[in-house]
Amino acid sequence: MTPPWLTVKQGTAPLLVSMPHTGIDLAGLDNRLVSSWLGQRDCDWWIDKLYDFAAGLGATVVHTAISRTVIDVNRDPSGASLYPGQATTGLCPTETFDGDPLYRTGEEPGPSEIDERRRKFFMPYHAALQAEVDRLRGLHGKIVLYDCHSIRSVLPRLFDGTLPVFNLGTNDGKSTDPALQEKVAGILAETGETFVVNGRFKGGWITRHFGQPQNGVHALQMELSNRGYMREPEGKGAPDNWPVPYDAAFAAPIRATLTSILETAISWVES
């Protein structure tokens, strides 16, 4: 049976949409954390609302309600870094993107607990993705897996300066056909907003693991700067101003671009 924290909305279009970081459920860790707010701060806020049009396009959507603080389902399950030599957060993070400790002293998870979280939360999410990849590949000669993300625009520990609004990752071109990457990059260029392809964010474990163009699975990761669809405050944010409430009118321009990207992915497959 599908666990209550895992949502799978099945469609028949050749598009699978993954939402691995929109969850805020701390799975009972609240009392072990410095604060519940800190444990939820690095959530990909409102991404589920921003992309709620995807199902209407016929896409299949897989979403976890579990916070990335509990376990990050977009990391290598072995715990190996996807960005060697660069600051990042781990499979079961013990600090925030800013480097602030998440856990009270002595409450950090040990190896056996990490194994249990991997079994309980990581494996079911990836099993769901694999099942939907297999199902959709049974319907189509090829499919697109689109992994949705967002992050604060300024995070000195992770990157210099201000992040571009759109950050498209394809594992340096390994996870998708160059033609699809070029089409999506063309849409981004037309927005007039800042964008980069395979910059600081090249795609996490989902993109790298499932993206197998030779087997008909083309994976894209889109990392959005929060300012593209939210009135993002300066700095780390505080409980009284973060997260900013979702504003559909403010998000409308970027939502139109994202709609165009997903429609283009579907039409590219079908053509």
PECORHU-V856786 format. One record per residue. N is the residue number from 1. SS is DSSP state (h for helix, s for strand, l for the rest). Layout:
n=(N & N)
ss=(SS & SS)
This chain:
n=(1 & 2 & 3 & 4 & 5 & 6 & 7 & 8 & 9 & 10 & 11 & 12 & 13 & 14 & 15 & 16 & 17 & 18 & 19 & 20 & 21 & 22 & 23 & 24 & 25 & 26 & 27 & 28 & 29 & 30 & 31 & 32 & 33 & 34 & 35 & 36 & 37 & 38 & 39 & 40 & 41 & 42 & 43 & 44 & 45 & 46 & 47 & 48 & 49 & 50 & 51 & 52 & 53 & 54 & 55 & 56 & 57 & 58 & 59 & 60 & 61 & 62 & 63 & 64 & 65 & 66 & 67 & 68 & 69 & 70 & 71 & 72 & 73 & 74 & 75 & 76 & 77 & 78 & 79 & 80 & 81 & 82 & 83 & 84 & 85 & 86 & 87 & 88 & 89 & 90 & 91 & 92 & 93 & 94 & 95 & 96 & 97 & 98 & 99 & 100 & 101 & 102 & 103 & 104 & 105 & 106 & 107 & 108 & 109 & 110 & 111 & 112 & 113 & 114 & 115 & 116 & 117 & 118 & 119 & 120 & 121 & 122 & 123 & 124 & 125 & 126 & 127 & 128 & 129 & 130 & 131 & 132 & 133 & 134 & 135 & 136 & 137 & 138 & 139 & 140 & 141 & 142 & 143 & 144 & 145 & 146 & 147 & 148 & 149 & 150 & 151 & 152 & 153 & 154 & 155 & 156 & 157 & 158 & 159 & 160 & 161 & 162 & 163 & 164 & 165 & 166 & 167 & 168 & 169 & 170 & 171 & 172 & 173 & 174 & 175 & 176 & 177 & 178 & 179 & 180 & 181 & 182 & 183 & 184 & 185 & 186 & 187 & 188 & 189 & 190 & 191 & 192 & 193 & 194 & 195 & 196 & 197 & 198 & 199 & 200 & 201 & 202 & 203 & 204 & 205 & 206 & 207 & 208 & 209 & 210 & 211 & 212 & 213 & 214 & 215 & 216 & 217 & 218 & 219 & 220 & 221 & 222 & 223 & 224 & 225 & 226 & 227 & 228 & 229 & 230 & 231 & 232 & 233 & 234 & 235 & 236 & 237 & 238 & 239 & 240 & 241 & 242 & 243 & 244 & 245 & 246 & 247 & 248 & 249 & 250 & 251 & 252 & 253 & 254 & 255 & 256 & 257 & 258 & 259 & 260 & 261 & 262 & 263 & 264 & 265 & 266 & 267 & 268 & 269 & 270 & 271)
ss=(l & l & l & l & l & s & s & s & s & l & l & l & l & l & s & s & s & s & s & l & l & l & l & l & s & l & l & l & l & h & h & h & s & l & l & h & h & h & h & h & l & l & l & l & l & l & h & h & h & h & l & l & l & h & h & h & h & l & l & s & s & s & s & s & l & s & l & l & l & l & l & l & l & l & l & l & l & l & l & l & l & l & l & l & l & l & l & l & l & l & l & l & l & l & s & l & l & l & l & l & s & l & s & l & l & l & l & l & l & l & h & h & h & h & h & h & h & h & h & h & h & h & h & h & h & h & h & h & h & h & h & h & h & h & h & h & h & h & h & l & l & l & s & s & s & s & s & s & s & s & s & l & l & l & l & l & l & l & l & l & l & l & l & l & l & s & s & s & s & l & l & l & l & l & l & l & l & h & h & h & h & h & h & h & h & h & h & h & h & h & h & l & l & l & s & s & s & l & l & l & l & l & l & l & h & h & h & h & h & h & l & s & h & h & h & l & s & s & s & s & s & s & s & s & s & h & h & h & l & l & l & l & l & l & l & l & l & l & l & l & l & l & l & l & l & l & l & h & h & h & h & h & h & h & h & h & h & h & h & h & h & h & h & h & h & h & h & h & h & h & l)
